[in-house]
Amino acid sequence: MGVSGCGKSSVGKAISDAINGRMIEGDAFHPEENIRKMSAGHPLVDADRVGWLARLATILAEAVDNAERPVLACSALKESYRDILRSKTPGLGFVFLELTRDVAGARVGHRPGHFMPASLIDSQFATLEPPYGEANVFSVDATLPIADIAARAVAWWEKMPGDSKPLHSASG
């Protein structure tokens, strides 16, 4: 989880590959209206995200129920957003990819073919409620190599108590 450009998709894929998991790209589930809004340079608000997050919560829960090891790439910028995801998957873990505004802006500005313009980076940081103090959160510097982040996240998760724990990497 984290702001646009922090590497959610790349890190999520690396984690998923490392644990033989199922990668779930949160961006793929945005309603067309949300994509049009972001593409036009308008930030999403809570009302835009609630249905999307509820759908992702259901997808995560179904994956866990099917004995899969889901890894979700999703911004989950606010605690209330993370709580929606937790609502159907108790014990859900979050990998918080920490990044400065300047680095996020540079990354998003050089990302071809994505609907999220760099002009929305400031709104992402304005919305972000870092998950400091929340349960089951691993915070990591998003400028580290992807393989290192994934290895650290997997090692952290393997030390957590529980049997079939879902893992959430964290878009939108």
LINLINGI-V702063 format. One record per residue. N is the residue number from 1. RES is the residue in three letters. NEAR is the number of other ideal C-beta (glycine too) atoms within 8 Angstrom. Layout:
n=<N	N>
res=<RES	RES>
near=<NEAR	NEAR>
This chain:
n=<1	2	3	4	5	6	7	8	9	10	11	12	13	14	15	16	17	18	19	20	21	22	23	24	25	26	27	28	29	30	31	32	33	34	35	36	37	38	39	40	41	42	43	44	45	46	47	48	49	50	51	52	53	54	55	56	57	58	59	60	61	62	63	64	65	66	67	68	69	70	71	72	73	74	75	76	77	78	79	80	81	82	83	84	85	86	87	88	89	90	91	92	93	94	95	96	97	98	99	100	101	102	103	104	105	106	107	108	109	110	111	112	113	114	115	116	117	118	119	120	121	122	123	124	125	126	127	128	129	130	131	132	133	134	135	136	137	138	139	140	141	142	143	144	145	146	147	148	149	150	151	152	153	154	155	156	157	158	159	160	161	162	163	164	165	166	167	168	169	170	171	172>
res=<MET	GLY	VAL	SER	GLY	CYS	GLY	LYS	SER	SER	VAL	GLY	LYS	ALA	ILE	SER	ASP	ALA	ILE	ASN	GLY	ARG	MET	ILE	GLU	GLY	ASP	ALA	PHE	HIS	PRO	GLU	GLU	ASN	ILE	ARG	LYS	MET	SER	ALA	GLY	HIS	PRO	LEU	VAL	ASP	ALA	ASP	ARG	VAL	GLY	TRP	LEU	ALA	ARG	LEU	ALA	THR	ILE	LEU	ALA	GLU	ALA	VAL	ASP	ASN	ALA	GLU	ARG	PRO	VAL	LEU	ALA	CYS	SER	ALA	LEU	LYS	GLU	SER	TYR	ARG	ASP	ILE	LEU	ARG	SER	LYS	THR	PRO	GLY	LEU	GLY	PHE	VAL	PHE	LEU	GLU	LEU	THR	ARG	ASP	VAL	ALA	GLY	ALA	ARG	VAL	GLY	HIS	ARG	PRO	GLY	HIS	PHE	MET	PRO	ALA	SER	LEU	ILE	ASP	SER	GLN	PHE	ALA	THR	LEU	GLU	PRO	PRO	TYR	GLY	GLU	ALA	ASN	VAL	PHE	SER	VAL	ASP	ALA	THR	LEU	PRO	ILE	ALA	ASP	ILE	ALA	ALA	ARG	ALA	VAL	ALA	TRP	TRP	GLU	LYS	MET	PRO	GLY	ASP	SER	LYS	PRO	LEU	HIS	SER	ALA	SER	GLY>
near=<15	14	12	12	13	13	13	16	10	8	17	16	11	12	16	13	9	10	10	6	13	9	9	14	10	16	10	6	9	10	7	6	7	13	10	8	10	15	8	6	7	6	8	9	6	7	5	10	12	9	7	14	13	9	9	14	14	9	12	17	10	8	13	12	6	6	5	8	11	14	16	14	16	14	14	12	11	10	8	7	12	14	8	11	17	10	7	8	12	4	8	12	13	14	16	13	15	10	13	5	8	6	11	16	11	9	12	14	7	6	9	4	3	6	7	10	9	7	6	12	14	8	8	14	10	6	9	10	7	7	12	6	3	9	3	8	11	11	8	12	6	13	5	9	5	10	7	8	17	13	9	11	15	11	8	9	11	6	5	9	2	6	3	6	9	13	14	16	14	18	12	13>
